[in-house]
């Protein structure tokens, strides 16, 4: 469920960027207070995402708006279908039009690509994770789109999980130092915060297994081949959650799922997704 406060902040900032000192196209051509109706038309097949976001945009700007959904987030969509209809002040419809389309087109592209990955993993234990490779100030909706597409959200930001990656480890002087310092930090400053650690070799995996069982909850296997991931999963033996990461794509994900790894993280769910074609059209009686 989207955080309304965060979503409203996103809407405010996006409209501030777009509208500036006024939507002069609308102000100059449409009488104030005039009501109208518009329909969201689907022009490309895929997985629909952003319907609830669109509803929130319209009703946040115009509380009297009437929003009628014909399809829901996560539904398969096909060219020629209608997603929703909105009745509101015409100024609201026209001023919000591009924001609604930008959000829904981007979200639907991400949800569609995520769904393709999820379909590949059917029958396997492995789940697909997103990453922090997101568009600044749009992460809220990009990660929501991954969830709508059937993927699993990784940490939202730097604040909700400790993730010790290669640079943290190298700057700390090694795995043990990094993990021990993180654990001390958690126990004294942020009780309950989970620690994930990146490993770059099977030796790293064995080291973590030998001394960090009560400190780390997940081991990332970075840039491991499927064969190396299988060996690492066998070494770990269920003592930690496991995540494979690094260059994994739609063509290789099954070979990683076959190893029994718990998660595969794919930055491309977001940064390689292509927006889908949608349009908002006036209904003229």
C-alpha positions as CSV (number, residue, x, y, z in Angstrom):
1,X,0.0,0.0,0.0
2,X,1.4,3.4,-1.0
3,X,2.2,5.9,1.7
4,X,-0.3,8.7,1.0
5,X,2.0,11.4,2.5
6,X,4.9,10.4,0.3
7,X,2.6,10.2,-2.7
8,X,1.1,13.6,-2.1
9,X,4.6,15.1,-1.8
10,X,5.5,13.5,-5.2
11,X,2.3,15.0,-6.7
12,X,2.9,18.4,-5.3
13,X,6.5,18.5,-6.5
14,X,5.7,17.1,-10.0
15,X,2.9,19.6,-10.5
16,X,5.0,22.5,-9.2
17,X,7.7,21.5,-11.8
18,X,5.1,21.2,-14.6
19,X,2.7,24.0,-13.9
20,X,5.0,26.8,-12.7
21,X,3.0,30.0,-12.5
22,X,0.0,28.5,-14.3
23,X,-1.3,26.1,-16.9
24,X,-1.8,28.9,-19.4
25,X,-3.0,26.6,-22.2
26,X,-5.9,25.6,-20.0
27,X,-6.5,28.9,-18.3
28,X,-6.7,30.7,-21.6
29,X,-9.1,28.4,-23.3
30,X,-11.4,26.7,-20.8
31,X,-13.8,28.7,-18.5
32,X,-13.0,28.2,-14.8
33,X,-15.4,25.8,-13.0
34,X,-16.4,23.9,-16.2
35,X,-16.8,20.2,-15.6
36,X,-15.8,17.4,-17.9
37,X,-15.1,13.7,-18.4
38,X,-12.1,11.9,-19.7
39,X,-11.2,8.2,-20.4
40,X,-7.8,6.5,-20.1
41,X,-7.3,4.4,-23.3
42,X,-4.9,1.5,-23.5
43,X,-2.8,1.4,-26.7
44,X,-0.4,-1.4,-25.9
45,X,-0.6,-4.8,-24.4
46,X,1.0,-5.4,-21.0
47,X,0.4,-5.3,-17.3
48,X,-1.5,-2.3,-16.1
49,X,0.0,-0.3,-13.2
50,X,-0.8,3.1,-11.7
51,X,-4.6,3.1,-11.6
52,X,-4.7,3.8,-7.9
53,X,-2.0,6.5,-8.3
54,X,-4.1,8.2,-11.0
55,X,-7.2,8.1,-8.8
56,X,-5.2,9.7,-6.0
57,X,-3.8,12.4,-8.2
58,X,-7.3,13.5,-9.5
59,X,-9.0,13.3,-6.1
60,X,-6.1,15.0,-4.3
61,X,-6.3,18.0,-6.6
62,X,-10.1,17.9,-6.9
63,X,-11.8,16.1,-4.0
64,X,-15.1,16.3,-5.9
65,X,-13.7,14.2,-8.8
66,X,-15.6,10.9,-9.6
67,X,-13.2,8.2,-10.6
68,X,-14.5,4.9,-12.2
69,X,-12.1,2.0,-12.7
70,X,-12.6,-0.5,-15.4
71,X,-9.4,-2.3,-14.7
72,X,-7.2,-2.7,-11.7
73,X,-3.5,-2.5,-11.0
74,X,-1.9,-5.8,-12.0
75,X,-4.5,-6.7,-14.6
76,X,-3.4,-7.8,-18.1
77,X,-4.3,-5.0,-20.5
78,X,-4.8,-5.0,-24.2
79,X,-4.8,-2.4,-27.0
80,X,-8.3,-0.8,-27.3
81,X,-9.4,-1.3,-23.7
82,X,-10.3,1.4,-21.2
83,X,-8.7,1.6,-17.8
84,X,-10.7,4.2,-16.1
85,X,-13.0,7.2,-16.5
86,X,-12.8,10.4,-14.5
87,X,-15.3,13.2,-14.1
88,X,-13.9,16.4,-12.6
89,X,-13.2,20.1,-13.3
90,X,-11.7,20.3,-16.8
91,X,-8.9,22.4,-15.4
92,X,-8.0,19.5,-13.1
93,X,-8.2,16.9,-15.9
94,X,-6.0,18.9,-18.2
95,X,-3.5,20.0,-15.6
96,X,-3.1,16.5,-14.2
97,X,-3.2,14.7,-17.6
98,X,0.6,14.5,-18.3
99,X,1.4,13.6,-14.7
100,X,-1.1,10.8,-14.7
101,X,0.2,9.5,-18.0
102,X,3.9,9.8,-17.1
103,X,3.3,7.8,-13.9
104,X,1.1,5.1,-15.5
105,X,3.1,4.6,-18.6
106,X,6.3,4.3,-16.6
107,X,4.7,2.1,-14.0
108,X,3.0,-0.2,-16.5
109,X,6.3,-0.7,-18.4
110,X,8.0,-1.7,-15.1
111,X,5.2,-4.0,-14.1
112,X,5.1,-5.6,-17.5
113,X,8.9,-6.4,-17.5
114,X,8.7,-7.6,-13.9
115,X,5.8,-9.9,-14.8
116,X,8.0,-11.4,-17.5
117,X,10.7,-12.3,-15.0
118,X,8.2,-13.6,-12.5
119,X,6.7,-15.9,-15.2
120,X,10.2,-17.3,-15.8
121,X,10.5,-18.2,-12.1
122,X,7.2,-20.2,-12.0
123,X,7.8,-23.5,-10.3
124,X,11.0,-22.3,-8.6
125,X,11.7,-21.3,-5.0
126,X,13.5,-18.2,-6.2
127,X,11.9,-14.7,-6.0
128,X,13.0,-11.6,-8.0
129,X,14.1,-8.5,-6.2
130,X,14.4,-4.9,-7.4
131,X,17.3,-2.6,-6.4
132,X,18.0,1.0,-5.6
133,X,18.8,1.7,-9.3
134,X,15.8,4.0,-9.6
135,X,15.0,7.4,-10.9
136,X,15.6,10.1,-8.2
137,X,12.3,11.2,-6.6
138,X,10.3,8.6,-8.4
139,X,11.4,5.5,-6.5
140,X,8.1,5.3,-4.6
141,X,6.2,4.5,-7.8
142,X,8.9,2.5,-9.5
143,X,9.1,0.1,-6.6
144,X,5.3,0.0,-6.4
145,X,5.2,-1.0,-10.0
146,X,7.6,-3.9,-9.3
147,X,5.3,-5.1,-6.6
148,X,2.3,-4.8,-8.9
149,X,4.2,-6.9,-11.5
150,X,4.7,-9.7,-8.9
151,X,8.3,-8.9,-7.9
152,X,9.6,-8.3,-4.3
153,X,10.8,-5.0,-3.1
154,X,14.4,-4.9,-1.7
155,X,15.2,-2.2,0.8
156,X,13.6,1.1,-0.1
157,X,16.6,3.3,0.7
158,X,19.8,3.5,2.8
159,X,17.8,3.8,6.0
160,X,15.8,0.6,6.2
161,X,18.5,-2.1,6.0
162,X,22.3,-2.3,6.4
163,X,23.8,-3.6,3.2
164,X,27.6,-4.0,3.3
165,X,28.8,-3.9,-0.3
166,X,32.3,-4.1,-1.7
167,X,33.2,-0.5,-1.0
168,X,32.0,-0.7,2.6
169,X,34.0,-3.8,3.1
170,X,37.2,-2.5,1.4
171,X,37.0,0.8,3.3
172,X,36.5,-1.1,6.6
173,X,39.6,-3.3,6.0
174,X,37.7,-6.5,5.3
175,X,34.6,-8.5,5.8
176,X,35.1,-9.2,9.5
177,X,35.7,-5.6,10.4
178,X,32.7,-4.4,8.3
179,X,30.3,-6.9,9.9
180,X,31.5,-6.4,13.5
181,X,31.3,-2.6,13.2
182,X,27.8,-2.9,11.6
183,X,26.7,-5.3,14.4
184,X,28.0,-2.9,17.1
185,X,26.1,-0.1,15.4
186,X,22.9,-2.0,15.3
187,X,23.0,-3.2,18.9
188,X,23.8,0.3,20.2
189,X,22.0,2.6,17.8
190,X,19.4,0.8,15.7
191,X,18.1,-2.4,17.3
192,X,16.3,-4.7,14.9
193,X,17.9,-3.3,11.7
194,X,18.9,-6.2,9.5
195,X,22.3,-6.7,8.0
196,X,23.0,-8.1,4.6
197,X,26.6,-8.6,3.4
198,X,28.0,-8.9,-0.1
199,X,30.4,-11.8,-0.8
200,X,32.7,-11.9,-3.8
201,X,34.1,-15.4,-3.5
202,X,33.4,-18.8,-2.0
203,X,36.0,-18.0,0.6
204,X,34.0,-15.0,1.6
205,X,30.9,-17.1,1.9
206,X,32.7,-19.6,4.2
207,X,34.1,-16.8,6.3
208,X,30.6,-15.3,6.9
209,X,29.2,-18.7,7.6
210,X,31.9,-19.3,10.2
211,X,31.6,-16.2,12.3
212,X,28.5,-14.1,11.5
213,X,25.5,-16.4,11.9
214,X,23.9,-14.3,14.6
215,X,24.7,-11.0,13.0
216,X,23.9,-11.3,9.3
217,X,20.5,-12.4,7.9
218,X,21.3,-12.5,4.2
219,X,24.3,-13.2,2.1
220,X,24.6,-11.6,-1.4
221,X,26.5,-13.6,-3.9
222,X,27.8,-10.9,-6.3
223,X,28.8,-11.8,-9.8
224,X,28.8,-15.5,-9.1
225,X,28.2,-17.9,-12.0
226,X,25.2,-20.3,-11.5
227,X,27.6,-23.1,-10.7
228,X,29.3,-20.9,-8.0
229,X,25.9,-19.9,-6.6
230,X,24.9,-23.5,-6.3
231,X,28.1,-24.3,-4.4
232,X,27.5,-21.3,-2.2
233,X,23.9,-22.2,-1.5
234,X,25.1,-25.7,-0.5
235,X,27.7,-24.3,1.8
236,X,25.2,-21.9,3.5
237,X,22.8,-24.8,4.0
238,X,19.8,-22.5,4.9
239,X,21.7,-20.7,7.7
240,X,21.2,-17.4,5.9
241,X,18.9,-16.1,3.2
242,X,20.7,-16.0,-0.1
243,X,20.6,-13.5,-3.0
244,X,22.4,-13.7,-6.3
245,X,23.2,-10.4,-8.0
246,X,25.2,-9.0,-10.9
247,X,24.3,-8.9,-14.6
248,X,21.4,-11.4,-14.3
249,X,18.8,-10.9,-17.0
250,X,15.7,-12.5,-18.5
251,X,17.7,-15.0,-20.4
252,X,19.9,-16.2,-17.5
253,X,17.5,-16.0,-14.5
254,X,16.3,-19.6,-14.8
255,X,19.8,-20.9,-14.5
256,X,20.2,-19.0,-11.2
257,X,16.8,-20.2,-10.0
258,X,17.9,-23.8,-10.6
259,X,20.5,-23.3,-7.9
260,X,17.9,-22.9,-5.2
261,X,19.0,-19.4,-4.3
262,X,16.3,-17.5,-2.4
263,X,16.4,-14.2,-4.3
264,X,17.8,-12.8,-7.5
265,X,18.2,-9.1,-7.7
266,X,17.7,-7.4,-11.1
267,X,18.3,-3.7,-11.4
268,X,17.0,-3.9,-15.0
269,X,13.4,-4.4,-13.7
270,X,13.4,-0.6,-13.4
271,X,16.2,0.9,-15.4
272,X,15.6,-1.2,-18.5
273,X,11.8,-1.1,-18.6
274,X,10.2,0.7,-21.5
275,X,7.1,2.9,-20.9
276,X,3.9,1.6,-22.4
277,X,1.5,3.6,-24.6
278,X,-1.6,5.1,-22.9
279,X,-3.6,8.2,-23.6
280,X,-6.2,10.3,-21.8
281,X,-9.0,11.5,-24.0
282,X,-11.8,13.9,-23.5
283,X,-15.3,12.6,-23.6
284,X,-17.4,15.2,-25.4
285,X,-21.1,14.8,-25.1
